[in-house]
Amino acid sequence: MSFDILELPWLPQASPTFKERCRALSGETPELGTELVALATARLKSSQALDFARTLRRLRQDKADLSPLSPLRLAILPSFTIDTIADHIPAACARHGVAVDVATAEFDQIMQTALNADAGVFQQRPDAILLLFDHHWLGIDRFEADEVEDGLSRIATCIGHLRDNVGAQVIVSTVAAPPGTLFGNLDRAMADTVRGSIERFNKQLFELAAEQGAILFDVAALAETVGTARWFDPAAWYLYKIPFAASCSAIFGDWLGRLLGAMRGKSRKCLVLDCDNTLWGGVIGDDGLENIVIGPGSGPGESFAGVQQLALDLKARGILLAVSSKNDDAVARLPFAQHPDMLLREKDLALFQANWTDKPTNLEAVARELRIGLDSLVLLDDNPAERAQVRAALPMVAVPELPSDPAYYSVYLASAGYFEALSFSEEDRKRADSYATDAKRAELLHEVRDLGDYLSALDMAISLRPFDSVGRQRIAQLINKSNQFNLTTRRYTEAEVERFERDEGTFTLQVRLRDKYSDYGMIAVCIAGPSDADERAWEVDTWLMSCRVLGRKVEHAMLRALVDAASAAGRTVIYARYLKAAKNHMVASMFDDLGFERIEETETGDRSYRLAVEAFAMEALPHAVEAD
């Protein structure tokens, strides 16, 4: 067999009734957003992608509830024609957790549009703006025509103007190098060849984006993954000014969808692994430890080792690993403990689950035990019946198709883009290991039994400080990823976080926590500012925390910091709201519990609160949480 990335082979085939299912959707459809995800998570023909785009547009016009999809308005400023390419973007984004609304500027008008904040493409206040260009627009298309510095200068001007005058997160594309060469093998070494100039441009663009707070859409890497000889289509360019082959439109949309999904915190957090014929060849219960196939000496054995190595690499960048196997528990654990060629060991896993319960029920238990959403899970399972059952019962779980040859398992998983990252920090690196320390905390709770004694025994220390440039990426990441302990579920880009940071009239708070077992890093965020309705008051815009620190009294420390700051600013009242969302019911009563007065509740479950600053007598900071 062979692997063709343009086919998106990790996706299942689309339903034969795809068009009819699209047409049947309405605002009255139960779990509408989940149904959209199920439809989008398939290999779609161009006509089907267009059907989906039209359906999503219709539902958005009808103001239908699309949750759990996160809304995102995208403006694209292209240097080339993208009408047919754009048809693939809505389905690709829904596949990655985002309900996108795309507005496109006239092609080859990047500078003119970017410098006009009143341009029509910006009228709907986009959340993100994509600057999409190729080597033709930069002028890097001939020998001794070095336009690298001029191109970088134009891009820097666009980013700065858009950031300051439109206020959206800017995304810039890298540039793919065409396959032809002028000097053959010497081309890459020659600074003024097309290839040499493009490579210098992309390298400096990475640096420029980091300086300007822009996000990179790495089209160059995508073209290399596809193969530039397949990516570039001279006829499409000369006839229609389309920069790549029509067959690449679906994978282009998927890569963009991954990026926008990551912006909205939709990247997956946990890889759940089946065991028999997924991590090793054979059935451990039937074949025994000595007869399963794993490790060097055979193609299949090394293929299964490749799956395990990819899992370990994902763990090293902070992805949680779990096992879910239909097996006797003791039997399933044997290879992890005793087989010399196993790369994965139980210590690498956040959760080990082996029983005879159906996979959907077990995956619900995995999400519950790890305190993450089902939309954070990816299931890798060789059994097509199990995959189909999970997709039907739990559409929000990502389940890649797998071929018959295990050599391609790791290729399919790595190509699917489930774990897209916009940034990578030391906190991300430590995330998977920190789950292992939760078991130690659970043992401690079992020993002491009393919550107050438990909190004291953890030796917690909390850090509360305003937003700053060091924490900016992580703040934006938390705002976009946190769903359960999030009072309003408002989403902000890194550029918007920076504006809050610079606004002297806005109260901002980033909270970090550590205990005797580990450093959690940043675990909570709060934003408040002057109330439009009451000049004496502040209003809480955002309050969110990581679910992993629930019950630690962190919210009490945050409230004290908020009240103290409001009092120092001469404010006498703090208003706050709980906006009901699909996953935040667990914090519906948080402001009640903190002593706020409930002043209104709507039929949909939203609640408004008021707190009199001077009358509020804050209890002492719980002794288990000491401030740095």
BELLIN-V371027 format. One line per field, one symbol per residue. psi: psi as a letter, one per 20 degrees, with the letter a starting at -180 (. if undefined). A space follows every 10 residues. Layout:
psi->???
This chain:
psi->rrpohiilii qrqqpikggh hghiqriipp lgghhggghh mroprhhhhg ggghgggghh hjkqojqjpp qpppppnqir pjghghhigg ghghhkjpoq oppprqqkkg ghghjnijqh ijhjmqhqpo oorahghijm jqqkmojggg ghggghgggg ggghhhjrpp pqqrpqpqhq qhjciighio hjrgggghhg ghghhggggg hikqqpomhg hghhghohhh gpnhghghhi kpirqhiigg hghghhhggh ghhjkjqqip opprfpjghr prohhghrhi iqopaqiqgg ghghhhghhg ghgghhjjpq pqpoporpgh ghighhhhph jphprhiiph ppooajqqgg ghhhhggghi lrqhjiqppo piohggghgg hhhmhippnq qqahoihigh ggghiikhkp phrprhgghi gghhhhihhh hhhghhghgp gghghghilq pqpprrqrhg igghghgghi hpggmohikq pqrhhhghgg hiohippqpp pqqqaihroi bpiqqppqrp phioiiqqpp gpoqqpiijq jjjhhghggg ggggggghjj piqpqqqoop rhjkhijhjg hghijqppiq prhiiqqqqq poghionpqq ppiiopq.
